[in-house]
């Protein structure tokens, strides 16, 4: 019944918002290639949507050449709900027809806790390999009860962006702390232009709430923490006391937020580094236009990162060959090949820091790797209910339906109910 609950809830997961899987108390399966009757024939089946990318054929050739394993590719549905349903149905039924899946942060959290995935710490993600990934992120997302369940395929930072044209117009430098953040926000705000912009729609504001809580040194799971409350009060004040961000953005998801930033209506915002191509296509990306800058330090300068992951079906009957592919994907060569195919930065920090490696936005991200604690998003079992519930409480707080004390009490009750 618990796995059926996972299946039903997973249908409603959204790929692009901060959410996770669902609770399941079943023990993770620990069968391995030596005990599961492996039927290696030199081929495996991989379910991914990456095969629709222009560079996929060359990437697949590199994987097959390096491993000696042929990839039979099944294209995962592009619609998020259909993708979740397809993968969940396959894994929950014990179907062995797909060996490797490419999944997001949310789904690996759900699937690892349901016992659908093979642990990889003894053969692929060994200590010498794991040490090359962002430590806190590995602990926050791919790990569960002492095991590691994935090979992260890329690194994307939820970064701080500024409009350099507006900075120059106001003779100001890049904000590096809370006071400078507010000073710039006040200087820019005029008419329909605001110093700070966000996506505060109920299911999107999760990322910004978490970012400000990180900056103030709070704890997303503890809304009674004074520093968490300080972050919430600050967000309220941005809209009401300082009036440097619009209350109307309570309706905005990322697309309108990004467009307003491109149109020069926002002085700064928090957005994933994966938005670089969007700004570049609009002719607005660069150090004199819209660009990623170091995360300002309030009390901390922690930043979220996100990834997609290659994971091994615990029911696979071809684990030996699947592990060969995963070992390559976890290697520097595999990470570089994936980066070249996808246009995203590698998840391995040693590859990013290699002086011979080049990529768009690389230097900005290196600053985050060097100066900020890179964390996984705070994911909980009942993902969409949690994200939507907390987002709704936040919106009622911002619109003065709830006091801070009432919002804190409701949110903490929601966390305690859903995080079990």
ZILINPE-V673009 format. One line per field, one symbol per residue. ss: DSSP state (2 for helix, 1 for strand, 0 for the rest). phi: phi as a letter, one per 40 degrees, with the letter a starting at -180 (. if undefined). A space follows every 50 residues. Layout:
ss: ???
phi: ???
This chain:
ss: 02222222220000000000000000000000000000000011111102 22000222222222222001111110000222222222222200000001 11112222222222001000000000222200002222220011001100 11001111111112222220000000122222222222010011110000 00000222222222200010010002222222222222200000002222 20022222222200011111112222222220001000011110001000 00111101111110000022222222222202222222222200100022 22000000000222222222200110000000222222222222222200 00022222222222222200
phi: .cccccccccdbcbccbcabcbcacccdcbcbccbbgdbdbgabbbbacc cccdccdcccccccccbgbccccbccdccdcccccccccccccgcccbcb bbbcdcccccccccgcbccbccbbccdccdccbcdccdccbccafgbbba bccabbccbcbbccccdccbfbcccbacccdccccccccagcbbcbbabb ddcbcdccdccccdccgcbdcbcccdcccccccccccdcbccfbaccccc ccccdccccccccgcbcaabaccccddcccccgbbicbbbacbdccbcbb bdbcbbabbcbbdccdbbcdcccdcccccccdccccccccccgbcccccc cccccccbacgccccdccccbbccbccccbdcccccdccccccccccccg cbcdcccccccccccccccc
